[in-house]
Amino acid sequence: MRLVILGAPGAGKGTQAVNLAKTHNVPHISTGDIFRSNIKNGTELGKKAKEYIDKGLLVPDEITIGIVKDRLTEPDCQKGFILDGFPRTIEQAEKLDAMLEEMGVKLDKVLNIHVPDDEIVKRMSGRRVCPKCGASYHTVYKPTAKENVCDNCEANVVQREDDKEEIVRKRLETYHKQTEPLIEYYTKKGNLVTVVGKEKIEDTTNEVIKALGEF
């Protein structure tokens, strides 16, 4: 399986990518995870990426494309991969096409997960994470037993900077302007399928399985 997952920030791309990666035994490649790991570890890449991410902007192509190219050449990608968070622009999609052609492979499908903006704001602005153990919560869908206290380690949970409502709305604005055109780009190539993201993860998973069919 060689798959790209599209969707606005907070649409559930990462969750579905993890599920599919396990099912098909291929790596889940998330540019967001790569950036966050580097930010946490204080690397030069992390410092550069943080400047953009904290403002709700996309990390520049020269940084992102190099990371993806390096990752796709690793041995575990030979049987396939799931790209989550890349490409995010037409230019990145064209660079990805060129990369894959050079590797002698092509995408099987592009999965687009659609969720309305207001629902995304509700989902993301309610997210909370534990800075100590990494556990994730949500003020509506998965609240902590004690208010703002992690169930696992009792540290105070926090809201990530890029989950604050004003940043989420900025990220959605960036998505509609720069990433949404990819829907038409891949539709023209004939390999795009779209599902509507549901409130329950398992409901979205069922829709994804139906949409992708057999690989």
C-alpha positions as CSV (number, residue, x, y, z in Angstrom):
1,M,0.0,0.0,0.0
2,R,1.3,3.4,-1.0
3,L,-1.2,6.0,0.3
4,V,-1.4,9.7,0.9
5,I,-4.0,10.9,3.5
6,L,-5.4,14.4,3.1
7,G,-7.6,16.4,5.3
8,A,-7.7,19.6,7.4
9,P,-5.7,19.7,10.7
10,G,-7.8,17.8,13.3
11,A,-9.7,15.7,10.7
12,G,-8.3,12.5,12.1
13,K,-5.7,11.7,9.5
14,G,-3.1,10.5,12.0
15,T,-5.5,8.1,13.8
16,Q,-6.6,6.5,10.5
17,A,-3.0,6.4,9.2
18,V,-1.9,4.5,12.3
19,N,-4.7,2.0,11.9
20,L,-4.0,1.4,8.2
21,A,-0.2,1.1,8.8
22,K,-0.8,-1.7,11.4
23,T,-3.3,-3.5,9.1
24,H,-1.0,-3.4,6.1
25,N,2.3,-3.6,7.9
26,V,3.8,-0.5,6.3
27,P,5.3,2.6,8.0
28,H,3.2,5.6,8.9
29,I,5.1,8.7,8.0
30,S,3.8,11.8,9.7
31,T,5.7,15.0,9.0
32,G,3.9,16.5,12.0
33,D,5.3,13.8,14.3
34,I,8.8,14.3,12.9
35,F,8.6,18.0,13.5
36,R,7.2,17.6,17.0
37,S,9.9,15.1,17.9
38,N,12.6,17.5,16.8
39,I,10.9,20.4,18.6
40,K,10.8,18.4,21.8
41,N,14.5,17.4,21.4
42,G,15.5,21.0,20.7
43,T,17.2,20.2,17.4
44,E,18.0,22.9,14.7
45,L,15.2,21.5,12.6
46,G,12.9,21.7,15.5
47,K,13.7,25.3,16.2
48,K,13.1,26.3,12.6
49,A,9.9,24.3,12.4
50,K,8.5,25.7,15.7
51,E,8.7,29.3,14.4
52,Y,6.2,28.4,11.7
53,I,4.0,25.8,13.5
54,D,3.3,28.1,16.5
55,K,2.0,30.7,14.0
56,G,-0.3,28.2,12.3
57,L,1.8,28.3,9.1
58,L,3.2,25.5,7.0
59,V,6.9,24.6,7.4
60,P,8.7,25.7,4.2
61,D,9.2,23.2,1.4
62,E,13.0,23.1,1.5
63,I,12.7,21.7,5.0
64,T,9.8,19.4,4.6
65,I,10.7,17.8,1.2
66,G,14.2,16.9,2.3
67,I,12.8,15.1,5.3
68,V,10.2,13.1,3.3
69,K,12.7,12.2,0.6
70,D,15.2,10.8,3.2
71,R,12.4,8.9,4.9
72,L,11.0,7.3,1.7
73,T,14.5,5.8,0.9
74,E,14.7,3.9,4.1
75,P,14.4,0.0,3.8
76,D,11.0,-0.3,5.6
77,C,9.3,1.8,2.8
78,Q,10.1,-0.7,0.1
79,K,6.8,-2.5,0.5
80,G,4.8,0.7,0.9
81,F,4.1,3.6,3.2
82,I,1.3,5.9,4.4
83,L,2.0,9.6,4.1
84,D,0.2,11.8,6.6
85,G,0.7,15.6,6.5
86,F,2.5,15.5,3.1
87,P,2.0,16.8,0.5
88,R,0.3,20.0,1.7
89,T,0.7,22.1,-1.5
90,I,0.5,21.5,-5.3
91,E,4.2,22.1,-5.5
92,Q,4.9,19.4,-2.8
93,A,2.6,17.0,-4.7
94,E,4.5,17.5,-7.9
95,K,7.8,17.0,-6.0
96,L,6.4,13.8,-4.5
97,D,5.4,12.6,-8.0
98,A,8.9,13.2,-9.2
99,M,10.4,11.4,-6.1
100,L,8.2,8.3,-6.6
101,E,8.9,8.2,-10.4
102,E,12.6,8.2,-9.5
103,M,12.0,5.3,-7.2
104,G,10.0,3.4,-9.8
105,V,6.7,3.4,-7.8
106,K,3.4,5.2,-7.8
107,L,0.6,6.0,-5.3
108,D,-2.2,3.4,-5.0
109,K,-4.8,5.8,-3.6
110,V,-5.2,9.3,-2.0
111,L,-7.6,9.3,0.9
112,N,-9.4,12.6,1.7
113,I,-11.1,12.8,5.1
114,H,-13.6,15.7,5.2
115,V,-14.7,17.3,8.4
116,P,-16.5,20.8,8.6
117,D,-14.4,23.6,10.1
118,D,-16.6,24.2,13.1
119,E,-16.4,20.6,14.2
120,I,-12.6,20.7,13.8
121,V,-12.3,23.8,16.0
122,K,-14.4,22.0,18.6
123,R,-12.2,18.9,18.4
124,M,-8.8,20.6,18.4
125,S,-9.4,23.4,20.9
126,G,-10.6,20.8,23.4
127,R,-7.5,18.7,23.2
128,R,-5.2,18.4,26.2
129,V,-1.9,16.5,26.6
130,C,0.1,15.4,29.6
131,P,3.6,17.0,29.3
132,K,5.1,14.3,31.5
133,C,3.8,10.9,30.1
134,G,2.3,12.0,26.8
135,A,-1.3,10.9,27.5
136,S,-4.0,12.6,25.4
137,Y,-7.4,13.9,26.6
138,H,-10.3,16.0,25.4
139,T,-12.4,18.4,27.5
140,V,-15.6,17.0,25.8
141,Y,-14.9,13.6,24.3
142,K,-12.3,12.2,26.8
143,P,-12.0,14.4,29.9
144,T,-9.6,13.6,32.8
145,A,-11.1,12.1,35.9
146,K,-9.9,15.1,37.9
147,E,-10.1,18.5,36.2
148,N,-6.9,19.2,34.2
149,V,-5.0,16.4,36.0
150,C,-3.6,13.4,34.1
151,D,-5.2,10.1,35.0
152,N,-1.9,8.2,34.6
153,C,0.7,10.3,36.4
154,E,-1.3,13.2,38.0
155,A,0.7,15.9,36.2
156,N,-1.3,18.9,35.1
157,V,-2.4,18.5,31.5
158,V,-1.9,21.4,29.0
159,Q,-3.2,22.7,25.8
160,R,-0.7,22.6,22.9
161,E,0.0,26.1,21.5
162,D,-1.2,25.0,18.0
163,D,-4.5,23.7,19.5
164,K,-5.6,27.1,20.7
165,E,-8.7,28.3,18.8
166,E,-7.1,31.3,17.1
167,I,-4.2,29.2,15.9
168,V,-6.6,26.4,14.8
169,R,-8.6,28.9,12.7
170,K,-5.4,30.2,11.2
171,R,-4.3,26.7,10.3
172,L,-7.7,26.0,8.7
173,E,-7.3,29.2,6.7
174,T,-3.9,28.0,5.5
175,Y,-5.4,24.6,4.7
176,H,-8.2,26.0,2.5
177,K,-5.8,28.2,0.7
178,Q,-2.8,25.9,0.2
179,T,-3.8,22.3,0.7
180,E,-7.4,22.0,-0.4
181,P,-6.5,22.4,-4.1
182,L,-4.9,19.0,-3.8
183,I,-8.4,17.5,-3.8
184,E,-8.8,18.6,-7.4
185,Y,-5.2,17.7,-8.3
186,Y,-5.6,14.1,-7.3
187,T,-9.2,13.9,-8.6
188,K,-7.8,14.7,-12.0
189,K,-5.3,11.8,-11.6
190,G,-8.2,9.5,-10.8
191,N,-6.9,8.1,-7.5
192,L,-8.7,10.2,-4.9
193,V,-11.4,8.8,-2.6
194,T,-13.2,10.9,0.0
195,V,-14.9,10.0,3.3
196,V,-16.7,12.1,5.9
197,G,-14.9,12.0,9.2
198,K,-17.3,10.8,12.0
199,E,-17.4,11.7,15.6
200,K,-16.5,8.2,16.6
201,I,-13.1,6.9,15.4
202,E,-14.4,3.4,14.6
203,D,-17.2,4.8,12.4
204,T,-14.6,6.8,10.4
205,T,-12.4,3.6,10.1
206,N,-15.4,1.7,8.7
207,E,-15.9,4.4,6.1
208,V,-12.2,4.3,5.2
209,I,-12.2,0.5,4.7
210,K,-15.2,0.7,2.4
211,A,-13.7,3.6,0.4
212,L,-10.3,2.0,-0.1
213,G,-11.6,-1.4,-0.9
214,E,-9.0,-4.2,-1.4
215,F,-5.3,-3.5,-1.9
